[in-house]
């Protein structure tokens, strides 16, 4: 592992955190609040959950960097495509788990929106990581 890889993972972590805040914390928050089952005490106070969001973002940045670096991705475009595919599949996997085992989603549309939001996150995170991995590489395409 070199400094470029570490920097790419850190950039992926920052982008993951920002995309999570933008998509789930701002753009889709009202939609999810009105379309998923909730009860008192389900959600932790934001200040208590923040460390988990940060750790989760770091792990997602590391995972994305590992996958893209292992695949030899060295460009924004290829990173975005591969990132979207990987995170879309992970989102579909976890959302299917929730749909199957819990009464959390109130409709199939919430299930689909959650998967698509995951794919958008993966697109942006993968693009950023792929771009960082290819920086300074003259052969990046």
C-alpha positions in Angstrom: 0.0 0.0 0.0 1.4 3.4 -1.0 0.5 7.0 -0.1 -1.7 7.3 -3.2 -3.8 4.3 -2.1 -4.1 5.7 1.4 -5.1 9.1 0.1 -7.6 7.5 -2.3 -9.2 5.6 0.7 -9.3 8.8 2.7 -10.9 10.8 -0.1 -13.4 7.9 -0.5 -14.2 8.1 3.2 -14.8 11.9 3.0 -17.0 11.6 -0.1 -18.9 8.7 1.5 -19.7 10.8 4.6 -20.7 13.9 2.5 -22.8 11.8 0.1 -24.5 10.1 3.1 -25.3 13.5 4.6 -26.5 14.9 1.3 -28.6 12.0 0.2 -29.9 10.5 3.4 -29.6 13.4 5.7 -31.0 16.2 3.5 -32.6 15.1 0.2 -34.3 11.8 1.2 -34.7 12.3 5.0 -38.4 13.4 4.8 -39.2 10.7 2.3 -37.7 8.0 4.5 -39.2 9.4 7.7 -42.7 9.2 6.2 -42.2 5.8 4.5 -40.5 3.5 7.0 -41.8 2.1 10.2 -40.6 4.0 13.2 -41.1 3.9 16.9 -39.8 5.9 19.9 -36.1 5.0 20.5 -35.4 3.4 17.1 -33.1 6.2 16.0 -30.2 7.3 18.2 -29.7 11.0 18.8 -27.5 12.3 15.9 -24.7 13.3 18.3 -24.5 9.7 19.6 -24.6 8.2 16.1 -22.0 10.6 14.5 -19.0 8.4 15.4 -20.6 5.4 13.8 -21.3 7.4 10.6 -17.7 8.5 10.5 -16.4 4.9 11.1 -18.8 3.6 8.5 -17.6 6.1 5.9 -14.0 5.3 6.6 -14.8 1.6 6.1 -16.6 2.3 2.9 -13.7 4.4 1.6 -11.3 1.6 2.4 -13.5 -1.1 0.8 -14.0 1.0 -2.4 -10.3 1.7 -2.6 -9.4 -1.9 -2.1 -11.9 -3.1 -4.8 -10.9 -0.5 -7.4 -7.2 -0.8 -6.7 -7.4 -4.6 -7.0 -9.3 -4.2 -10.3 -6.6 -1.8 -11.6 -9.1 1.1 -11.9 -7.3 4.4 -12.5 -9.9 6.8 -13.8 -12.9 8.7 -12.6 -15.2 7.1 -15.3 -14.2 3.5 -14.6 -14.3 4.2 -10.9 -17.8 5.7 -11.1 -19.1 2.7 -13.1 -17.5 0.1 -10.9 -18.4 2.0 -7.7 -22.1 2.3 -8.7 -22.3 -1.5 -9.5 -20.6 -2.6 -6.3 -22.6 -0.3 -4.0 -25.8 -0.9 -5.9 -25.3 -4.6 -5.3 -24.4 -4.1 -1.6 -27.5 -1.8 -1.3 -29.7 -4.4 -3.0 -28.3 -7.1 -0.7 -28.9 -5.2 2.5 -32.2 -3.7 1.5 -33.5 -7.2 0.5 -32.4 -8.4 3.9 -34.4 -5.6 5.6 -37.4 -6.2 3.3 -37.4 -9.9 4.0 -36.7 -10.0 7.7 -38.3 -6.8 9.1 -41.4 -4.6 8.8 -39.2 -1.6 8.2 -40.2 -0.5 4.7 -43.8 0.5 4.2 -43.8 -0.1 0.5 -41.7 -1.5 -2.3 -41.0 2.0 -3.6 -39.0 2.7 -0.4 -37.0 -0.5 -1.1 -36.2 0.7 -4.6 -35.4 4.3 -3.6 -33.0 3.0 -1.0 -31.2 0.8 -3.5 -31.0 3.6 -6.1 -29.6 6.0 -3.5 -26.9 3.4 -2.7 -26.0 3.2 -6.4 -25.7 7.0 -6.6 -23.5 7.1 -3.6 -21.3 4.3 -5.1 -21.1 6.2 -8.4 -19.7 9.3 -6.7 -17.5 7.5 -4.2 -16.1 5.2 -6.9 -15.5 8.1 -9.2 -13.6 10.0 -6.6 -11.5 7.0 -5.6 -10.8 6.0 -9.2 -9.7 9.5 -10.0 -7.4 9.6 -6.9 -5.9 6.2 -7.9 -5.2 7.5 -11.4 -3.7 10.9 -10.4 -0.3 11.4 -11.8 -0.6 8.2 -13.9 0.0 9.2 -17.6 -1.6 5.9 -18.8 -4.9 6.4 -17.0 -7.8 6.2 -19.4 
